């Protein structure tokens, strides 16, 4: 029925299930990066906590988030080959 509607050409969906799975993995990487950034600091106004300037929060977490966003872009742009149905 789909081939009748679009002039006999079989059109495929823009994203496959593999793309969606890769996008979920990328979102997980981004969440991990934001969790690495979380925490630190003291809740009192009279004491300053230096832990907010740790390597994990200043360097590692932003790199993980950028890797997650790059993975998301790759997951959206990657075109997987169609499975051939031999009917």
SEMIRO-684108 format. One record per atom (N, C-alpha, C, O, CB): residue in one letter; y, z, x. Coordinates in steps of 0.05 Angstrom, whole numbers, padded with zeros to 5 digits, always signed. Glycine has a CB too. Example, Ala and Ser with C-alpha at 12.3 -4.5 7.8 and 13.67 -1.06 7.14 Angstrom:
REM residues 2
a-00114+00156+00264 a-00090+00156+00246 a-00066+00156+00264 a-00066+00169+00285 a-00089+00181+00226 s-00045+00142+00257 s-00021+00143+00273 s+00001+00157+00258 s+00023+00161+00268 s-00012+00114+00282 
END
This chain:
REM residues 87
x-00024+00000+00016 x+00000+00000+00000 x+00025+00000+00017 x+00045-00013+00011 x+00000+00024-00019 x+00024+00014+00040 x+00047+00015+00057 x+00053-00012+00070 x+00076-00019+00074 x+00043+00036+00080 x+00032-00028+00075 x+00036-00054+00087 x+00049-00073+00067 x+00062-00092+00075 x+00010-00065+00097 x+00044-00069+00041 x+00056-00086+00021 x+00086-00081+00019 x+00102-00100+00014 x+00043-00082-00006 x+00094-00056+00022 x+00122-00049+00018 x+00140-00059+00041 x+00163-00065+00037 x+00125-00019+00015 x+00129-00061+00065 x+00146-00069+00088 x+00139-00096+00098 x+00141-00101+00122 x+00144-00049+00110 x+00131-00114+00081 x+00126-00142+00088 x+00101-00147+00105 x+00101-00166+00120 x+00149-00152+00103 x+00081-00131+00102 x+00056-00135+00116 x+00055-00124+00144 x+00034-00126+00157 x+00051-00164+00117 x+00076-00112+00153 x+00076-00099+00179 x+00069-00070+00177 x+00080-00056+00160 x+00104-00103+00193 x+00052-00061+00194 x+00044-00033+00193 x+00063-00017+00211 x+00063-00019+00235 x+00015-00029+00203 x+00080-00001+00199 x+00100+00015+00213 x+00088+00043+00218 x+00074+00054+00201 x+00127+00017+00198 x+00093+00053+00242 x+00083+00080+00248 x+00106+00100+00247 x+00129+00093+00249 x+00069+00081+00275 x+00099+00125+00245 x+00119+00146+00244 x+00132+00148+00272 x+00119+00143+00292 x+00106+00173+00236 x+00157+00156+00273 x+00171+00158+00299 x+00159+00179+00318 x+00159+00175+00342 x+00200+00164+00294 x+00149+00201+00307 x+00137+00222+00323 x+00108+00227+00314 x+00102+00226+00291 x+00153+00248+00321 x+00091+00231+00334 x+00063+00237+00328 x+00058+00267+00329 x+00076+00283+00334 x+00044+00222+00347 x+00034+00275+00323 x+00027+00303+00323 x+00029+00315+00351 x+00037+00338+00355 x-00002+00308+00312 x+00023+00298+00372 x+00026+00307+00399 x+00055+00313+00406 x+00061+00333+00420 x+00015+00286+00419 x+00074+00297+00395 x+00102+00303+00399 x+00110+00330+00387 x+00125+00345+00400 x+00119+00280+00387 x+00101+00335+00363 x+00108+00361+00351 x+00096+00385+00366 x+00109+00405+00368 x+00098+00361+00322 x+00071+00382+00376 x+00059+00403+00391 x+00075+00408+00417 x+00080+00431+00425 x+00030+00397+00398 x+00083+00386+00430 x+00099+00389+00455 x+00126+00401+00449 x+00137+00416+00465 x+00102+00361+00468 x+00138+00395+00425 x+00163+00407+00418 x+00160+00437+00413 x+00178+00452+00420 x+00174+00393+00393 x+00138+00445+00402 x+00133+00474+00398 x+00130+00488+00425 x+00140+00510+00429 x+00108+00478+00381 x+00117+00475+00444 x+00114+00486+00471 x+00142+00489+00484 x+00148+00509+00496 x+00095+00469+00488 x+00158+00468+00481 x+00185+00469+00492 x+00202+00491+00480 x+00217+00505+00494 x+00199+00442+00488 x+00199+00495+00454 x+00214+00516+00440 x+00204+00544+00451 x+00220+00562+00454 x+00210+00515+00409 x+00178+00546+00456 x+00168+00571+00467 x+00179+00576+00495 x+00185+00599+00501 x+00138+00570+00469 x+00182+00555+00511 x+00193+00559+00538 x+00222+00568+00536 x+00231+00585+00551 x+00192+00532+00554 x+00237+00557+00517 x+00265+00565+00513 x+00267+00594+00504 x+00284+00609+00514 x+00279+00547+00492 x+00249+00602+00486 x+00249+00630+00477 x+00242+00649+00500 x+00255+00670+00503 x+00229+00634+00454 x+00223+00641+00517 x+00217+00657+00541 x+00241+00660+00559 x+00246+00682+00569 x+00193+00645+00556 x+00256+00639+00563 x+00280+00640+00579 x+00301+00659+00568 x+00313+00674+00582 x+00292+00612+00582 x+00305+00658+00541 x+00324+00677+00529 x+00314+00706+00530 x+00330+00724+00533 x+00330+00669+00500 x+00288+00710+00528 x+00277+00737+00531 x+00281+00747+00559 x+00285+00771+00563 x+00247+00737+00523 x+00279+00729+00579 x+00284+00738+00607 x+00313+00746+00610 x+00319+00763+00627 x+00277+00715+00626 x+00332+00734+00595 x+00360+00741+00597 x+00366+00767+00584 x+00386+00780+00591 x+00377+00719+00586 x+00350+00775+00564 x+00357+00798+00548 x+00354+00824+00563 x+00341+00825+00584 x+00338+00799+00523 x+00367+00844+00553 x+00365+00871+00564 x+00386+00876+00585 x+00404+00860+00590 x+00338+00875+00576 x+00383+00898+00598 x+00402+00906+00619 x+00427+00918+00608 x+00432+00917+00584 x+00409+00882+00636 x+00442+00929+00625 x+00467+00942+00617 x+00462+00969+00604 x+00440+00975+00595 x+00482+00924+00597 x+00482+00985+00604 x+00480+01012+00593 x+00496+01013+00567 x+00516+00998+00564 x+00490+01034+00613 x+00488+01029+00549 x+00501+01030+00523 x+00525+01050+00523 x+00536+01055+00501 x+00481+01038+00502 x+00531+01062+00545 x+00554+01080+00546 x+00578+01066+00559 x+00574+01048+00576 x+00547+01106+00561 x+00601+01073+00552 x+00625+01060+00562 x+00633+01072+00590 x+00650+01060+00603 x+00649+01063+00543 x+00622+01094+00597 x+00630+01107+00622 x+00612+01100+00646 x+00619+01106+00669 x+00630+01137+00618 x+00590+01087+00641 x+00571+01081+00663 x+00566+01051+00664 x+00560+01038+00643 x+00544+01096+00659 x+00569+01039+00688 x+00564+01010+00691 x+00538+01006+00704 x+00532+01018+00725 x+00587+00997+00708 x+00521+00989+00692 x+00494+00985+00702 x+00494+00957+00716 x+00500+00937+00704 x+00473+00986+00680 x+00486+00957+00742 x+00485+00933+00757 x+00461+00914+00750 x+00460+00892+00760 x+00484+00940+00787 x+00443+00923+00734 x+00419+00908+00728 x+00425+00882+00713 x+00408+00864+00712 x+00399+00924+00712 x+00449+00879+00702 x+00455+00854+00688 x+00459+00832+00708 x+00459+00808+00700 x+00480+00858+00670 x+00463+00838+00733 x+00466+00818+00754 x+00441+00813+00770 x+00442+00804+00793 x+00489+00825+00772 x+00418+00818+00758 x+00393+00815+00773 x+00386+00785+00775 x+00396+00768+00760 x+00370+00830+00759 x+00368+00779+00794 x+00359+00751+00798 x+00347+00740+00772 x+00351+00716+00766 x+00339+00750+00821 x+00332+00756+00758 x+00319+00747+00734 x+00339+00737+00713 x+00334+00717+00700 x+00301+00769+00723 x+00360+00752+00709 x+00379+00745+00688 x+00400+00724+00696 x+00409+00709+00679 x+00394+00770+00680 x+00407+00723+00721 x+00428+00705+00730 x+00417+00678+00739 x+00430+00657+00735 x+00444+00717+00753 x+00393+00678+00751 x+00382+00653+00762 x+00357+00643+00747 x+00357+00620+00738 x+00376+00657+00791 x+00337+00660+00745 x+00311+00651+00735 x+00313+00643+00705 x+00303+00622+00698 x+00291+00673+00738 x+00325+00660+00689 x+00326+00655+00660 x+00341+00629+00653 x+00330+00613+00637 x+00339+00678+00645 x+00364+00623+00664 x+00377+00598+00658 x+00361+00574+00667 x+00361+00553+00654 x+00405+00597+00671 x+00347+00576+00690 x+00330+00554+00699 x+00308+00549+00679 x+00301+00526+00673 x+00319+00559+00727 x+00295+00570+00669 x+00273+00568+00650 x+00284+00555+00624 x+00270+00538+00612 x+00261+00596+00644 x+00307+00563+00615 x+00319+00551+00591 x+00324+00521+00594 x+00319+00505+00577 x+00345+00566+00583 x+00336+00514+00617 x+00341+00486+00622 x+00315+00470+00624 x+00314+00447+00614 x+00357+00482+00649 x+00295+00481+00636 x+00269+00467+00637 x+00258+00464+00609 x+00246+00443+00602 x+00248+00483+00654 x+00262+00484+00592 x+00253+00482+00564 x+00267+00460+00549 x+00255+00445+00534 x+00257+00509+00550 x+00294+00458+00553 x+00308+00436+00539 x+00300+00409+00550 x+00299+00390+00534 x+00339+00441+00543 x+00296+00407+00576 x+00286+00381+00587 x+00259+00374+00576 x+00254+00351+00570 x+00285+00383+00618 x+00242+00394+00573 x+00215+00389+00561 x+00218+00380+00532 x+00203+00363+00523 x+00198+00415+00563 x+00237+00392+00518 x+00242+00383+00490 x+00251+00354+00489 x+00241+00339+00472 x+00264+00401+00477 x+00268+00346+00506 x+00278+00318+00507 x+00254+00300+00513 x+00251+00279+00500 x+00300+00314+00528 x+00238+00307+00533 x+00214+00291+00539 x+00195+00290+00515 x+00184+00268+00510 x+00200+00303+00564 x+00191+00312+00502 x+00173+00312+00479 x+00183+00294+00456 x+00166+00282+00442 x+00170+00341+00468 x+00208+00292+00453 x+00219+00275+00432 x+00218+00245+00440 x+00212+00228+00424 x+00248+00283+00425 x+00224+00240+00465 x+00226+00212+00475 x+00199+00199+00481 x+00196+00175+00480 x+00243+00211+00499 x+00178+00215+00488 x+00152+00205+00496 x+00139+00190+00472 x+00138+00201+00450 x+00134+00228+00506 x+00129+00167+00478 x+00116+00151+00457 x+00086+00149+00464 x+00078+00137+00484 x+00128+00122+00455 x+00070+00162+00448 x+00041+00162+00452 x+00029+00138+00439 x+00038+00129+00417 x+00028+00188+00441 x+00008+00126+00451 x-00005+00102+00439 x-00018+00109+00412 x-00028+00131+00408 x-00025+00090+00458 x-00018+00089+00394 x-00031+00093+00368 x-00061+00093+00371 x-00072+00080+00388 x-00022+00071+00349 x-00073+00109+00354 x-00102+00109+00352 x-00110+00085+00335 x-00099+00080+00314 x-00114+00135+00340 x-00129+00070+00344 x-00138+00046+00330 x-00160+00054+00310 x-00180+00066+00318 x-00147+00024+00349 x-00156+00047+00285 x-00177+00051+00265 x-00192+00026+00261 x-00181+00005+00253 x-00164+00061+00238 x-00217+00027+00267 x-00235+00003+00263 x-00249+00006+00237 x-00271+00017+00235 x-00255+00000+00287 x-00236-00005+00216 x-00248-00003+00189 x-00261-00029+00182 x-00272-00031+00160 x-00227+00004+00169 
END
